[in-house]
């Protein structure tokens, strides 16, 4: 079962809510059991949320590498590749952030 703290939104997995929220310290009474539909969304989305976050980290690395390549400016072909990599990494990072925001607003986070 999943329980959500009504104060801070912390999601707890277990047979019962914790005595106090590990994040904000709210008492057990502030936890609400998530209904099966919402809990199902949270459980399904956990892996994809983790994948999105890992993608964001790797895209940041790509952006940093492309920036360094642009600083070197070896030749026009290199510059073209690095510019495209930088642009694509930025756009994909923004898409990841937007998708995670969508998951949060649809309660598919936890």
C-alpha positions in Angstrom: 0.0 0.0 0.0 1.1 3.6 -0.6 0.5 6.5 1.8 1.0 10.1 1.0 1.8 12.8 3.6 -0.8 15.6 3.2 1.7 18.2 4.4 4.7 17.6 2.1 3.7 14.9 -0.4 6.1 12.3 0.8 5.1 8.8 -0.4 5.5 5.9 2.0 5.4 2.2 1.0 4.1 -0.2 3.7 1.2 -1.9 5.3 0.5 1.2 7.4 1.6 4.8 7.4 4.7 5.7 9.4 4.4 7.2 12.9 5.8 10.4 11.5 6.8 11.6 8.1 10.5 11.1 7.4 10.6 14.3 5.4 8.6 16.9 7.4 7.9 15.1 10.7 4.1 15.3 10.3 2.3 12.8 12.5 0.8 9.6 11.2 -2.7 11.2 11.0 -1.5 13.4 8.2 -1.0 10.4 5.9 -3.7 9.4 3.4 -3.8 5.9 1.8 -3.7 6.4 -2.0 -6.5 4.7 -3.8 -5.6 1.8 -6.1 -5.7 3.8 -9.3 -3.4 6.5 -8.1 -1.1 4.0 -6.4 -1.0 2.1 -9.7 0.2 5.2 -11.5 2.9 5.9 -8.9 4.2 2.3 -9.1 4.2 2.2 -12.9 5.9 5.5 -13.2 8.8 4.9 -10.7 11.0 3.3 -13.3 10.4 5.7 -16.1 10.9 8.7 -13.7 14.3 7.2 -12.8 15.1 6.7 -16.4 14.2 10.4 -17.2 16.4 11.6 -14.3 19.4 9.5 -15.6 18.8 10.8 -19.1 18.9 14.4 -17.8 22.3 13.7 -16.1 23.8 12.2 -19.3 22.4 15.0 -21.4 24.1 17.5 -19.1 27.4 15.7 -19.7 26.8 15.8 -23.5 26.1 19.6 -23.3 29.4 20.1 -21.3 31.4 18.0 -23.8 29.9 19.9 -26.7 30.7 23.2 -25.1 34.3 22.2 -24.7 34.4 21.1 -28.3 33.1 24.4 -29.4 35.8 26.2 -27.4 38.5 24.2 -29.2 37.1 25.1 -32.7 39.2 22.5 -34.5 37.4 22.8 -37.8 34.0 23.6 -39.3 32.9 19.9 -39.2 33.7 19.6 -35.5 31.9 22.8 -34.7 28.8 21.7 -36.6 28.7 18.4 -34.7 29.2 20.1 -31.3 26.6 22.8 -32.1 24.0 20.1 -33.0 24.9 18.1 -29.9 24.5 21.1 -27.7 21.2 22.1 -29.2 19.8 18.5 -29.0 21.0 18.0 -25.4 19.3 21.3 -24.4 16.0 20.4 -26.1 15.9 16.9 -24.8 16.7 18.0 -21.2 13.8 20.5 -21.4 11.5 17.7 -22.7 12.6 15.5 -19.8 11.8 18.2 -17.3 8.4 18.8 -18.9 7.6 15.1 -18.8 8.6 14.9 -15.1 6.5 17.9 -14.3 3.5 16.2 -16.0 4.1 13.1 -14.0 4.1 15.2 -10.8 0.9 17.0 -11.6 -0.8 13.7 -12.5 0.3 12.2 -9.2 2.6 9.8 -11.0 5.5 10.4 -8.7 6.7 8.8 -5.6 
